[in-house]
Amino acid sequence: MVGVHDAEIIQKIGDAFGISNLTLEEIMNTSHLPKIEEFQNYLFVIARTFFYGQSSKKPKYSNISLILGKNFVITFHEKENDLFKHIEERINNESSLLRNKKNDYLFCSLLDTLVDHYFPTIEHIENKIEKIEVAITDNSNEKLLHDVYHLRQEVVIFSKIVRTERELLNTLLHQDQKFIETETIRYIHDVYEHVIHLLETLDSYRRISQDCMSSIFQQLATK
């Protein structure tokens, strides 16, 4: 489902699949924090994307809601995107595992894709850091300090988003599951490991950006 502001359509979907009005309200609230909640007939997850647009230097983020029922999976996107395009392609491939496994595997594949979507952002941040490190050796100035400060803020915000994904996955791994089969849980473990790797990388970027700020302060103080 693309677009979450048409209450009438959202309500019709809720009625068709037995989704509570409280869940529907949270889906339409695009500023809602990520969460996971289990109901009698479905599992509800709010996750968050974080990315740099092609023409924008500033990061963007938006919520994606996922609902896993006993025989269905629904995703709600705030805006049009191609985040799950390759999932659709795999579904259309008759030899794909997505065509031969149950819907809990599809649900886990969607979560995996969401986390994989974070890696281009990591590369973008890494490129920014490399350019800043070169600039520091050439000529530190107040503009460069401003750039480093904003980069550090982006790293902090991104880290918070990834940590919420870690908590979501941790909950899926450790609570009794009636919607995800034991065989599928191992895929959640793989996604969890990817998130841990992301957080370790982001922690190193946060330290590097702090060191860059300190270096620029020292150079400016001697001028």
URDA-V784393 format. One record per run of one state. SS is the DSSP state (h for helix, s for strand, l for the rest). FROM is the first residue (numbers start at 1). LEN is the number of residues. Records with the same first field share a line. If there is no record, write none. Layout:
BEGIN
SS = FROM-LEN + FROM-LEN
END
This chain:
BEGIN
l = 1-1 + 3-4 + 18-3 + 29-6 + 39-3 + 53-6 + 70-3 + 78-7 + 92-5 + 101-2 + 117-2 + 139-3 + 175-7 + 222-2
s = 2-1 + 35-4 + 42-11 + 59-11 + 73-5
h = 7-11 + 21-8 + 85-7 + 97-4 + 103-14 + 119-20 + 142-33 + 182-40
END
